[in-house]
Amino acid sequence: MAHEVQAVVSRRKGDPVGVETIIVPDPGPGEALVAVRACGVCHTDLHYKQGGINDDFPFLLGHEAAGVVEAVGDGVTGVEPGDFVILNWRAVCGQCRACLRGRPQYCFDTANATQPMTLADGTPLSPALGIGAFAEKTLVAAGQCTKVDPAAGAEVAGLLGCGVMAGLGAAINTGGVSRGDSVAVIGCGGVGDAAIAGARLAGASTIVAVDVDDRKLQWARDFGATHTVNSRERSPVEAVRDLTGGNGADVVIDAVGRPETYRQAFYARDLAGTVVLVGVPTPEMTIDLPLADMFGRGGALKSSWYGDCLPSRDFPMLIDLYLQGRLDLDRFVSERIALTDVEEAFDKMHRGDVLRSVVVL
């Protein structure tokens, strides 16, 4: 039986999104039908709307979500109806070269649902990151459902589905921040602040937050930054070096993803330090760095894709830390909104007025 539900659809590049009736099929083999309880408004959804990822319109937006499994298809054993789950876009296959080498967090063949969700007239929808969760119900691969403790509210649990996990993982998984390290984070939106929270959780002693907006720098302090730098007023490279004994930070995380911020990250790190790129660049961006500097400074230049997370490992652990009061996920939620408010939430995000607007269904 097909399900008619309300959902946020982007029909054409740059046009305002709208709430429409869509058709969601019952789950087939390996699939799960999930009643969405909450979904964060992530910058990736805005990229889809603006045509910055591909042109497979119309898009069913939303991916940073938590909900309850309503039904599963044949062959599904990992989740069952009634389970409270966070949706993820890394449903590991178990068979690719990364999985077989014991590195499933780098899986090259993650799964999505095979049946399409459609507009009322039968037009297939492209779900954002294979999820499409600005909807009352969505169809995903069962492996995209990670069961967690339902004591965590859906508004905060869903944030681990993308942005918060990306930032936390950039610090803990990719950057390998450990006790006593110095860390600098460039860009203090949701992902950057999550990286700051991750660095603090890992025991970093010095955490320098860099942004052009004093309001965001105050948010960064709330998440654990020990120092802040407004890069409109002072060179972030000089400031980070001054705050780390003239050396530079052990780990520098670029949560913006622009050539100028990456260059700042490269030169703000200590010798043999680590640069982590977690901000998402656009396809036309390039960077030119002296090869002698890359050789002479040593260390590591890394990209962090989804915080190098393994959802089955990381989501339950982070929810437990939240329930213990050690990870303040509530602080990321700026406002709770309805499906009809998503277009306005994009505007607020673009202006930097919110960390996360969360659609509550």
Disulfide bonds with the S-S distance in Angstrom:
none
